[in-house]
Amino acid sequence: MHESEVVRRAFAMPLTNPAYPPGPYRFVDREYLISTYRTDPAKLRSVVPAPLELDEHEALVKYEFIRMPDSNGFGDYTESGQVIPVSFRGRKGGYTHCMFLNDEGPIAGGRELWGFPKKLGQPTLRTELDTLIGTLDYGPLRVATGTMGYKHREADLAQVKAALQEPNFLLKIIPHVDGSPRICELVEYHLEQLVLKGAWTGPAALSLTPHALAPVSDLPVLEIVSAVHIRADLTLGLGKVVHDYLQQPGRRPVGRYERALVT
């Protein structure tokens, strides 16, 4: 294989059989259970990277269970994790703190393309009789359980759609071959071509259990503020870099490989 062909074919690893295909990534009948809760503001400060800003008076976290039965290239999977309401240069949005899912393609694609903080886990989202139930297992242990009364009241569709269309922020980190950071960027992305099929609210509960490698309980649940159940079609838009940590004056570390090139 000539070098020019390597460059032409280079999209994702492995070169000859990428873990995921190029987009666009369209999701049909995506289903959410999102519980918004109040937490310890000091805990939030310790995990949200500048230059993102917090509303420490509110100290909110959104715990999400997301069922994705039909997605281009990624297939049928479920994920679960925490999104923190933030602002960036005066614009409100959400910072994705952690995500756990059960499908290799979107784990690899999410981390490599956007910078989603994805790890392997076993989440579920299902309806049992009159209750919408979300769970997250890490290995054999249950680390999160969310419940909501099924379609008790219709939610404000305009308000829900506006929230889904807010910017989302990710911290993308890719190391150099010597372990030093090669990429360290704040990435912004949006949900596009959104078709909101329904949204409902109702009574909700959320339980988070301590785990060393799935530490969702490090942002403890102090009070449930609201919950929403959403069904929608959407396209996951590709991102753009809005802040490069390594390009800040005096902040870019030089790895051993780069030092070898200049000595």
Secondary structure as UniProt FT lines:
FT   HELIX           3..9
FT   TURN            15..16
FT   STRAND          25..38
FT   HELIX           41..45
FT   TURN            46..47
FT   TURN            50..51
FT   TURN            56..58
FT   STRAND          60..71
FT   TURN            72..74
FT   STRAND          75..88
FT   TURN            89..90
FT   STRAND          91..101
FT   HELIX           104..109
FT   HELIX           110..114
FT   STRAND          118..120
FT   STRAND          122..128
FT   TURN            129..130
FT   STRAND          131..138
FT   TURN            139..140
FT   STRAND          141..149
FT   TURN            150..151
FT   STRAND          153..154
FT   HELIX           157..164
FT   STRAND          168..175
FT   TURN            177..178
FT   STRAND          181..189
FT   STRAND          191..201
FT   STRAND          204..208
FT   HELIX           216..218
FT   STRAND          223..236
FT   STRAND          240..244
FT   HELIX           245..247
FT   TURN            249..251
FT   HELIX           256..262
//
